[in-house]
Amino acid sequence: MKPADLANRKVKSIANNKKAWHDFEVVSKLETGIVLTGTEVKSLRAGKCNFMDAYATFLEKDNFDLYLLNFHISPYDHGNRENHEPKRMRKLLISLREGRKLKQQVTEKGLTIIPLSIYFSGPFVKVEIGLVRAKKNYDKREDMKEKDSKREIERKFRV
């Protein structure tokens, strides 16, 4: 595929993990592909997915395959007996270099990998994953205070 084709792809958002930005400090982000079945793609086109408690992990110690766990995609309404399991393990498509880098940061620095958003990029389904660090309660309160003060300043300048 040519780089010009990649730039011209239509991006259609399916869902965003808003709670991730509240509960975690995002250190870095990465776009990955995901291995899905046909009924999962049809269900995603209808927007039926849930990020609750979803995370990505490396299952084996010597392997750099990244899997998405606890990501719920509702069964397709018009599916038959070949319909998918809602919370099955799904493989994320990353390069070997990226896998090594992520695994090193997860093991050494104690970071976590979670999905931030899922979207269609042309005909392909992409997942934006984030390497995150958990926020403490006082960090969350400080963030809320900053947002409130920014809102107050914007309101005063509007009038």
Rosetta blueprint (number, residue, H / E / L):
1 M L
2 K L
3 P H
4 A H
5 D H
6 L H
7 A H
8 N L
9 R L
10 K L
11 V E
12 K E
13 S E
14 I E
15 A E
16 N E
17 N L
18 K H
19 K H
20 A H
21 W H
22 H H
23 D H
24 F E
25 E E
26 V E
27 V E
28 S E
29 K E
30 L E
31 E E
32 T E
33 G E
34 I E
35 V L
36 L L
37 T L
38 G H
39 T H
40 E H
41 V H
42 K H
43 S H
44 L H
45 R H
46 A L
47 G L
48 K L
49 C E
50 N E
51 F L
52 M L
53 D L
54 A L
55 Y E
56 A E
57 T E
58 F E
59 L L
60 E L
61 K L
62 D L
63 N L
64 F L
65 D L
66 L E
67 Y E
68 L E
69 L E
70 N L
71 F L
72 H E
73 I E
74 S L
75 P L
76 Y L
77 D L
78 H L
79 G L
80 N L
81 R L
82 E L
83 N L
84 H L
85 E L
86 P L
87 K L
88 R L
89 M L
90 R E
91 K E
92 L E
93 L E
94 I L
95 S L
96 L H
97 R H
98 E H
99 G H
100 R H
101 K H
102 L H
103 K H
104 Q H
105 Q H
106 V H
107 T H
108 E H
109 K H
110 G L
111 L L
112 T E
113 I E
114 I E
115 P E
116 L E
117 S E
118 I E
119 Y E
120 F E
121 S E
122 G L
123 P L
124 F E
125 V E
126 K E
127 V E
128 E E
129 I E
130 G E
131 L E
132 V E
133 R E
134 A E
135 K L
136 K L
137 N H
138 Y H
139 D H
140 K H
141 R H
142 E H
143 D H
144 M H
145 K H
146 E H
147 K H
148 D H
149 S H
150 K H
151 R H
152 E H
153 I H
154 E H
155 R H
156 K H
157 F H
158 R H
159 V L
